[in-house]
Amino acid sequence: MTFLDDLAAFLEQRLDDFIRANPGLELNLILLDIQEQERHTLHLLQTLEQKCQTCEKDILGLVEDIRRWHDRVKKAEAAGRADLAKLAREKEEELRQRGQDLWGQRTQAQAQVEPTRLLLAKIRDRRKELETRIPQPQGTPPPKASYTPPKSDRTDPIEAQFRNWELEAALKELKTSMGL
């Protein structure tokens, strides 16, 4: 396996040298990483906000249930049904505990929302800074600020053919520049 290990190390070193020799390419790789961080952070923020909304909705539903069971406790006590009043109190307490748990989950999610927003803003600022540092070819617009997922090969066969052709050309260029 040493031959394969040596070959892998050699190719990795050549790739690193190539990237260092082409700073624009290195910046593009960093930009791709930052865009991935931005997508991940945005998804996290949306998840946290959704969790807050879900908890709030569930808490409001519990409030109605707690009121109903509280009324049942009063009715059972007024009717002299201590056994039913006790069961209704237990149910009311169970619902209150569930409400407290939901409130805790909402509070935790809410506490993470603002730091996540700040992190997203920092990532976006860093992305914009990098986009200005990447040399743009003449006559080409700068890369889009937001991520648009590529079309699936199944929905656009021409896109797939061009992508394969472009990848093959890039691989040939890389091999040529590395002297392979």
N, C-alpha and C positions, 0 to 999 in steps of 0.2 A: 504494500500500500504506500510505500514511501514515494514511489514514482508519481502516483496520483496526488499525494500530499504536496510534493514539490511542484507539480504542474499547477495545482490550485493556487499555491502560494505565489508562483511566478505570474500567473494570470491576474491574480488580485493585485500584485504589486504594479504590473503594467497598467491595469485599469486605474489604480490610484495615481500613477504618474500622469496618465492621460488626463484625468480629471483636474489634477493640479496645473497641468499645462494649459488647460482651457477654463479659466476662471468663470466665464459665463455659464458653462455647463455645470460647474460646481454650485453656482448661485441658483441655477434652475433646480438642481437636486434639493438644495436647502429649501427653496420655495415650495417644491412639492411636499416636503415634510411638514412645512408650516401650514400648508393648505389642508393636509390631513389632520393636523392638530386642531385647526379651525373647525373642520367638519365634526370632529369628535367632541369638541367643547360645545359647539352649537347644539349637538344632539343631547349632550348632558344637560344643558340649560333647559331645553325643551322638555326633557324628562322630569327635571326638578319642578318646573312650572306646572306640568301636568299632574304630578304627584300632589302638589299643593291644592290644586283645583279639585282633584278627586277626594282628598281628605276633607276639604271644606264641604263638599257636597254630601259626603257620608256623615259628617258631623251634624249638618242641618237635618238630615234624615233621622239621626239618632235623637236629636232634640225633640222631634215630634213623638217618637216612640217613648222617650222618657216621660214626657207630659202625659201621654196616654196611660202609662203604668202608674204614674203618680196619682192620677185621677182614680184609677182602679184601687189603689191602696186606700184612698179616702172613702170610696164607696164601700169597700169591704169592711173597713173599720166602722163606718156609720151603720152598716147592716149587722154588726156584731160578728162578722166572720173573720176571726183572728187568724185562722189557718190560711184563708185566701189572702188576707192582708200581708201575712208573712211571705208568702210566695211572690206576691206582687212587688214587695219591697226588695226581695232578692233579685228579681228580674230587673227592677229599676236600677239597683246597684250594679248589676252586671253590665247594663247598657251604659251607665255612667263611666265604669271602668274602661269599656271599649271606646267611649268618647275621649277619655283622657289619653288612651294609647294613640288614637288617631290624631289628637292635638299634638302629642309629642312627635309623631311622625311628620306632621305638617310643619311644626316648629323647626325640626332638623332640616327638612327640605328647604324651607324658607331661609334658614341661616346660610345655606350653601348657594342660594340664587345670586346674591349680590357679588360674592367673591368670584363666582363663575362668570358673571357679566363682565367684571373687571378683567379677568383673565382673557376672555374673548376679545375685549377691546384691545388689550396689549398684543394679542396674537395678530389681530387685524392690522394694528399699527405696524408691527414687524413685517407682515406680509407686504403692506404698501411700501414700506421702506425698501424691502428687497426688490420689489417690482420696479422701483425707480433706478436701482443700481444695475439691473440686468440690461445689458446692451441690446437694443431692439434693432433688427434689420430694417433698412430703409423701406418705407412704403408698407410696413406691416403694422397693424394696430397692436397695442399692448395686450397682454393676456387678460382675459376676463377676471374681474375681481371675485366673482362668485363661482362656485363649482357647479358644472353641469355634467352629469354622468354621461359617459359615452353610450351611444345607441348599441343595442344588442346586435351581435352578428346575425341573429335570426331575423331581425326586423329590417336590416339594411345590408344586403349582400354586397353592394358596391362599396360601402364603407369598410366592410371586412376585407375585401380584396385590396383596397388601397392601404389599409392599415398593415396587412401582411407585406405588401410590396415595400412600404416605407420602412418597416422593421428590418426587412432583408437588406435594404440599401444602407440603413444605419449600421447594421452588423458588419456588412462588407467594408464600410468606411472605417469602422473601429478596428477591424482586423488589419486593414491596410495601414492605418496610422500606427498600429502596434508592431508592424513588421511581420505579421503572421501570414 
